[in-house]
């Protein structure tokens, strides 16, 4: 399945007019990563440990304001 997404990204970049748009390909990869993470986090059985692993995988660094906000929201949501 990952190969299909890679192929779609390459085709999207190659069929665009003018020069290659690597930024667009990176945006598509980021979008897919966020979609996978959202699906994982939507699971009501997701533990806090799994949540933390997921947001780290998205690139949030532990201790950063964004990381701390995500953790705070998670804890409020899980009550």
MORAMO-V102459 format. One record per backbone hydrogen bond with DSSP energy under -1.0 kcal/mol. CO is the residue of the C=O (numbers start at 1). NH is the residue of the N-H. E is the energy in kcal/mol with one decimal. If there is no record, write none. Layout:
[[CO NH E] [CO NH E]]
This chain:
[[1 5 -1.8] [2 6 -2.5] [3 7 -2.6] [4 8 -2.4] [5 9 -2.3] [6 10 -2.3] [7 11 -2.7] [8 12 -2.6] [9 13 -2.2] [10 14 -2.7] [11 15 -2.4] [21 25 -1.5] [22 26 -2.4] [23 27 -2.2] [24 28 -2.3] [25 29 -2.2] [26 30 -2.6] [27 31 -2.6] [28 32 -2.2] [29 33 -2.1] [30 34 -2.4] [31 35 -2.3] [32 36 -2.5] [33 37 -2.3] [34 38 -2.8] [35 39 -2.1] [36 40 -2.1] [37 41 -2.7] [38 42 -1.7] [43 46 -2.0] [47 51 -2.3] [48 52 -2.8] [49 53 -2.3] [50 54 -2.2] [51 55 -2.5] [52 56 -2.0] [53 57 -2.1] [54 58 -1.2] [55 60 -2.0] [56 59 -1.6] [61 64 -2.4] [64 68 -2.6] [65 69 -2.3] [66 70 -2.3] [67 71 -2.4] [68 72 -2.5] [69 73 -2.6] [70 74 -2.5] [71 75 -2.6] [72 76 -2.3] [73 77 -2.6] [74 78 -2.6] [75 79 -1.2]]
